[in-house]
Each structure stands twice: as C-alpha cells, then as structure tokens.
Amino acid sequence: GYREGRMSQNIFSGAGGPPAGDNFGQIGHMLEESPFFPDRCFWSGMRKLRIPIRVPDQNGEEMMSLTKDFSMPTHCIVHGDNGDLIIPMCCCLPAMKTLAPDGTVAGKAQYVCDQYLFVPKIKTYDADGNKQYLVRPDTCCAGCCPVCECGSGGGNCLYMPFYIRDPITKAKLEAGPGAKGLPAQIRNLWPGVKKECCTSADHYFIAFPAGISSATKGALLGATALLDFTVFEEKQGGCLIVQW
C-alpha cells in the first residue's frame, strides 16, 4: 500500500539472501512512479504510469524504465446490503513493459487470469513476445489457494514468496550465486518500524535465476512492480469499487 498515493520501491538483489530486520545494506535498484496526479486519485487500480529504474546513487542515472497503459483492475468489489462481492476481472488486465534507454521494448510482465482466480500470478516475456517465466507462490487445495511461509530471514514472520518458475513445467528455478540456496523468487520485505512508519517505500528482495541477461532482469523488475501494483496496493483500495 502507499500512504502518499504513489509507487515507491527499493529492490535488494545482492548476495547473502534476503536482508533481515533493519539491516538492508546496499539497495540494488530504486523504482518510483511518475503518474499524472488525478490518475492516482480516481483511477488507482487502472491508471497509466511510468517508473524509471535508477541506479541508487547521488546521480540516480536512469538505466531502464517501466510503463503501464490504462487497464482494468484485477478485481471489482461490489458493495451490497448483504455484504461485499468480489468479482475477478479477466480481460484487459495490467501489464508492465520494460523499455531500454532508447525506448525499445526489452521485455514485458503480464498479470494472468486462469481457473485459479485467487492465486496471483504473472508471466514475463522477452522482446519478441516469447514466454520466459511464470511468477507465482506455492499453492494448496488443488492449486486453488496461495501458501504463506514463516520463520525465515528477511524480517518477515509470515510472508508469501513469489517463485520464478519455468512457464511450461511450473518448476521452481535455481537462483544465481549468492542466494544461499534459495530458489529464484520475488519477496516483499518488512522494512522495520521506522521505515514503515516514516516512508512510503516498499521493499522487495529478488533472487534472479542463474545466468540471465540484463534485459531479462529488467522484465523481472517489471514483474516486481506489477506484483506491488496488483497484489500489495490493490488490497488497500487499488481495485474498482462499485456501490450496488
């Protein structure tokens, strides 16, 4: 969620596994949304936006950028006299393009709707539209429900890792060197009391698959931003709400 109404993220992808507590060390990338202000107010879950991917130093050089066009939200909440009805949306769903500095498309992340409506999932594609990865948590109940984990590092007592998988077999992929044996994954981190209370930045840890290119890493950064937008923001009002 975003108390200031804009997307702001710090991405950690260094060696040693996910950072613990307030000991975050070096930030790998900074992502901050640059939308038109009325869009944040009136079209939160559907808005068009652009997110520069910057080097986290004094100059903040832009390496790539992420763009999202106007879309439908992932779900609609209908308020009625007998309670709320949540209706999943399965058309015109959010997608995030990764652009190189010259404006060419380097990759894409697309929110996916299938028969398992309550399991958030994202597919990534390369510049030619070929499937690269499926990003989703582990599931239970015959694939119908996401599974949380507990008792690991990263400052989270309870968390839901989104594993980076082969798009065909859905098997978890091995992460690159420095991930301490963790599978490739994207994880939302608890930033500590001070950062949670005093900033609007969300923190994520990414264990990239081994041996991937910079363009593929850019597409997975797009998947991280899309997860933030569709899963962690929409639970606090990013969806379309209808009074019935």
C-alpha positions in Angstrom: 0.0 0.0 0.0 1.1 3.6 -0.5 0.2 6.2 2.1 1.2 9.0 -0.3 -0.6 7.6 -3.3 2.4 6.8 -5.4 4.5 3.7 -6.1 8.0 3.8 -4.5 10.1 0.7 -4.2 13.6 -0.3 -3.1 14.9 -3.5 -4.7 17.5 -5.7 -3.0 19.2 -8.3 -5.1 22.7 -8.7 -3.6 24.4 -11.7 -2.2 23.6 -13.3 1.1 19.9 -13.9 0.8 17.1 -11.5 1.9 18.2 -8.8 4.3 16.9 -9.1 7.9 15.1 -6.5 10.0 16.5 -3.0 9.5 19.8 -4.3 8.2 19.2 -3.8 4.5 22.6 -2.9 3.3 23.0 -1.7 -0.3 19.9 -1.1 -2.4 20.2 -2.7 -5.9 17.6 -0.5 -7.7 15.2 2.3 -6.9 11.8 2.5 -8.6 9.5 5.5 -8.1 6.3 6.1 -10.0 5.7 9.2 -12.1 2.0 9.3 -12.9 -0.4 12.1 -13.5 -1.8 13.1 -10.1 -5.5 12.8 -10.9 -4.9 9.2 -12.1 -3.6 8.3 -8.6 -6.8 9.8 -7.1 -9.5 8.5 -9.4 -8.1 5.5 -11.4 -5.8 3.9 -8.8 -6.1 0.3 -9.9 -6.4 1.1 -13.6 -4.1 4.1 -14.0 -1.4 4.6 -16.6 2.1 5.1 -15.2 5.8 5.3 -15.9 8.5 4.1 -13.5 12.2 4.9 -14.1 14.7 2.3 -12.9 17.6 4.3 -11.4 21.0 3.5 -10.0 20.7 4.2 -6.2 23.5 6.8 -6.0 23.7 10.5 -5.9 23.2 11.0 -9.6 20.3 8.5 -9.9 21.1 7.6 -13.5 18.2 6.0 -15.3 19.1 2.6 -16.6 15.7 1.4 -17.9 12.0 2.3 -17.4 8.8 0.5 -16.8 5.5 1.6 -18.4 1.9 0.6 -17.9 -1.1 1.6 -20.1 -4.6 2.1 -18.8 -6.1 -1.2 -17.9 -8.9 -2.9 -15.9 -8.1 -3.8 -12.3 -7.6 -7.4 -11.2 -10.9 -7.5 -9.4 -14.0 -5.4 -8.7 -15.7 -5.1 -5.3 -19.4 -4.6 -5.3 -20.9 -3.2 -2.1 -24.4 -4.5 -1.3 -26.8 -4.7 1.6 -25.7 -8.2 2.4 -22.0 -7.6 2.2 -19.3 -7.2 -0.4 -19.0 -9.3 -3.6 -15.5 -9.7 -5.1 -15.6 -10.2 -8.8 -12.3 -11.2 -10.6 -11.6 -9.4 -13.8 -10.3 -11.5 -16.7 -9.9 -9.0 -19.6 -7.6 -6.0 -20.3 -5.5 -6.9 -17.2 -2.5 -4.9 -16.1 0.8 -5.4 -18.0 4.2 -3.7 -17.4 6.6 -3.1 -20.3 10.4 -2.8 -19.7 11.9 -0.2 -22.0 15.6 0.3 -22.9 17.1 3.8 -22.7 16.4 4.3 -26.5 12.7 3.4 -26.0 12.7 -0.1 -27.5 10.8 -2.9 -25.6 13.2 -5.2 -23.7 10.5 -7.3 -22.0 7.0 -7.4 -20.6 5.2 -8.7 -17.5 1.5 -9.6 -17.7 -0.9 -10.4 -14.9 -2.6 -13.7 -15.7 -6.2 -14.8 -15.2 -7.0 -18.5 -15.3 -9.2 -21.0 -13.5 -7.3 -20.4 -10.2 -8.7 -17.0 -9.6 -7.5 -16.5 -6.0 -3.8 -17.2 -6.8 -2.0 -14.1 -8.1 0.4 -14.9 -11.0 2.4 -13.1 -13.6 4.1 -14.2 -16.8 7.1 -12.5 -18.3 8.0 -12.3 -21.9 11.1 -11.3 -23.9 11.4 -8.5 -26.5 10.0 -10.9 -29.2 7.0 -11.9 -27.1 8.3 -15.4 -26.1 7.4 -16.7 -22.7 10.2 -16.5 -20.2 8.9 -17.1 -16.7 5.8 -17.8 -14.6 5.9 -15.9 -11.2 3.5 -17.2 -8.6 3.5 -18.5 -5.0 3.2 -22.2 -4.0 -0.4 -23.4 -3.7 -2.6 -25.8 -1.8 -6.2 -27.1 -2.2 -5.5 -28.5 -5.7 -3.9 -25.2 -6.8 -6.8 -23.0 -5.7 -5.1 -21.1 -2.7 -1.7 -19.5 -2.3 0.5 -20.7 0.5 2.3 -18.5 3.0 5.6 -19.4 4.7 7.0 -18.4 8.1 10.2 -18.4 10.2 12.7 -17.3 7.5 15.0 -14.3 7.2 14.1 -11.0 5.7 12.4 -9.6 8.7 9.1 -11.4 8.0 7.4 -13.7 10.4 4.8 -14.6 7.8 5.4 -14.0 4.1 4.5 -15.2 0.6 7.4 -15.7 -1.7 6.5 -15.5 -5.4 8.7 -18.1 -7.0 10.2 -17.6 -10.5 9.3 -20.8 -12.5 9.6 -22.4 -15.9 6.5 -21.3 -17.8 5.8 -24.8 -19.1 6.6 -27.2 -16.3 6.0 -24.6 -13.5 9.1 -25.9 -11.7 11.0 -23.5 -9.5 14.2 -22.3 -11.0 17.6 -22.1 -9.3 18.8 -18.7 -8.3 22.1 -17.2 -9.2 25.2 -17.2 -6.9 24.8 -15.5 -3.5 21.2 -16.6 -2.9 22.3 -19.1 -0.2 20.5 -22.0 -2.0 17.2 -20.2 -2.2 15.0 -20.8 -5.4 14.7 -17.8 -7.7 11.9 -15.6 -6.2 10.4 -12.2 -5.5 9.6 -11.4 -1.9 8.0 -8.4 -0.2 10.0 -7.4 2.9 9.1 -5.9 6.2 11.3 -2.7 6.3 11.3 -2.2 10.1 9.2 0.0 12.2 11.0 3.3 11.4 10.8 2.9 7.6 7.3 1.5 7.7 6.0 4.5 9.7 8.1 7.3 8.2 8.3 6.4 4.5 6.0 5.2 1.6 8.7 3.0 0.1 8.0 -0.7 -0.2 11.0 -3.1 0.0 11.5 -6.2 -2.2 14.1 -8.9 -2.4 14.7 -10.6 -5.8 16.8 -13.7 -6.2 17.2 -13.7 -10.0 17.5 -17.0 -11.9 21.1 -18.0 -12.7 22.8 -16.7 -15.9 20.1 -14.3 -17.2 20.7 -11.1 -19.2 20.2 -7.5 -18.1 17.1 -7.3 -20.3 15.6 -10.4 -18.6 16.4 -8.8 -15.2 14.5 -5.7 -16.4 11.5 -7.8 -17.2 11.6 -9.3 -13.7 11.8 -5.9 -12.2 8.7 -5.1 -14.2 7.1 -8.2 -12.6 8.1 -6.9 -9.2 6.4 -3.6 -9.9 3.3 -5.3 -11.2 3.1 -7.5 -8.1 3.4 -4.4 -6.0 0.7 -2.7 -8.0 -1.8 -5.6 -8.3 -1.3 -7.5 -5.0 0.1 -5.2 -2.3 -1.5 -2.0 -3.5 -4.9 -3.3 -4.5 -5.6 -4.9 -1.2 -5.8 -1.3 0.2 -8.1 0.2 -2.4 -6.5 -0.2 -5.8 -9.4 -2.2 -7.1 -12.5 -0.9 -8.8 -15.3 -0.4 -6.1 -19.0 -0.3 -7.1 -21.9 0.6 -4.9 -24.9 -1.6 -5.6 
